[in-house]
């Protein structure tokens, strides 16, 4: 026996498995991925019974068929890693259904320990479960637990360790009859499997044969790679399938499932579970559901919950966000003071600190969002949400659970696609989840809103509220339509079956919510420290280098020098003279001074103007600027000149950068996205910038590539391939839509 | 003689026993995984505001499924 014992935790979703995992391992958790799939793998360690234990939390599944990534990950872990003991956490309230997974684990010969969880609820319901008898009938330890308060967990660990030591990591597989036809086929197949040693080092031959008869695609594929084996097994499997179809009008896997449930029913009949059937109690959850999913009240409550969650996330999240902003502002100032002016200062301040600061600014939002989300999920409300909205979202190839990622991303203007994309984790249907992740960034996130407000203020000053409302509706419409389009093309495939448990309402535990929240936040922070830092430096470099050629820089320097000379020539008032040109960038002359000395104020304004012009020239000369200029030929189809192009390139860093970059490009210095009146005026007075340019730009901003933080998040939640797809596809779509709008609109 | 019907036709609060399931592939697998096999007693406990999906009570838990998924399931109506 090695010094570290590996325990795998298996169980249905909603069985309390994660609560048990938290109760066992506390905060000593590590999150990774199962090889080849984007299924999170959680591990934790503890020391008990004089041993070090490694606890692996398998994904929650109802069965071991490899139909979903979760099931495949769980099964491959059991097959390949051979944990010393497998603890199956069962919701004892639904013992019959929960035992279906347990039976499959026993067929595999897993060294199984059953944890009958939520026994407190079972006792309250006056149901009697004879765990001793169940243990005797199945031949495995059965422990009664309540994961919420940790009762029974010590016994569970003791039993699991003892079982692992006595069984040395393997157990006698459960042999049940699947009817004469299937049994005969299994007996015929097993010797072939043993002779070719196909998976026999990992699983019993009868189990392999059973999976073969069930039509397990993963296993059949593997069998084909063994010389001559598939040719022997295939005819047997085919024969039994045909026979069952003829005699029982059922597929082999259906017959096998029936026999498994039959076996479980026989356990029940032997007295494992007895309940008082004379009183069918009306369950509290059903009573709540009569209100919460009521045809009229249900949607009203739902809107209130969605709105409330959104408000909490962004109103509460904004407070620590402000602290972080202040902290990074202070850090920038300190760094700027400590490092001499030059490329290094610019790199540290504008590249590293601003970049990482902007990204870490999302952390409070993510933490608050996941806290709310885990509350709603653990409560059982997320399942109701999916239940009520499924009919609507299914029409677009999505899932009822898609609503939450959309809302968080900015379905209510002001959201953020980073936590939005992460919220798609609650979706268990892979195609629907991917379509949700890819379309959520179309929503009006908090960084796009300033862009919309700028353009609305400039061109539709009369109808601000209506315009923003229309934009929001437009974003929703595009999100749903593009989702439908993707589901008909790139993510084609039938909708994933909806079948889902409506778990009873349960009050979430604070501990569970905190662990969940911290886990997500930490994953994001780690990302910010690596990939996001690198990209933010790249973007900074693209907008800074190459700098102005010396001769052009000299022209601005000369202009500044001559203005400075005029200032120096003024009769000296009692005020600081040595105004640093850099300090004047973007800052308007302080008003107090203007009153004191109008001539000085006018000159300083001129000085600032020169700085702004130099900033514009520098931006235009930078890599991003050259790209913007080079694209002018194509982008003019949508009504965008090089200034808009650069702003949109900058918007890839973060959408609010569109406003500030546009400001620089219009020689206004860096414009604060929150106070962009001066820029609005400039846009209106620019003859090249028409109302239809503004509408076209709004359309483009809604649709084009998500900011890179979102892209990185998408890569993490889906894959880099899909994240790349989203950048290219969204930009092409945005451009096509803008050209259409601009060309038609400007001809009207 | 019990009356056979598609599961979609079941009214809220009616009880029935599953007679047969006609789904194959992934849907069939999911249906079985959730405990919907022949001879199981079920009761429709609610419908979503848009009448789809439906919530069904069986084996001491509540399951939701879409109408077009329920279409694969034939049930015998039980007396209430």
Interface residues (C-beta under 8 A of the other chain):
Chain A: X62 X63 X65 X67 X91 X93 X94 X95 X96 X97 X100 X249 X251 X253 X254 X257 X258 X261 X285 X286 X289 X290 X293 X294 X295 X296 X298 X299 X383 X387 X388 X390 X391 X392 X394 X496 X497 X498 X499 X500 X501 X502 X503 X504
Chain B: X20 X21 X24 X26 X27 X28 X29 X30 X31 X32 X33 X34 X35 X37 X38 X40 X45 X46 X48 X49 X50 X51 X52 X53 X55 X59 X60 X61 X62 X63 X64 X65 X66 X69
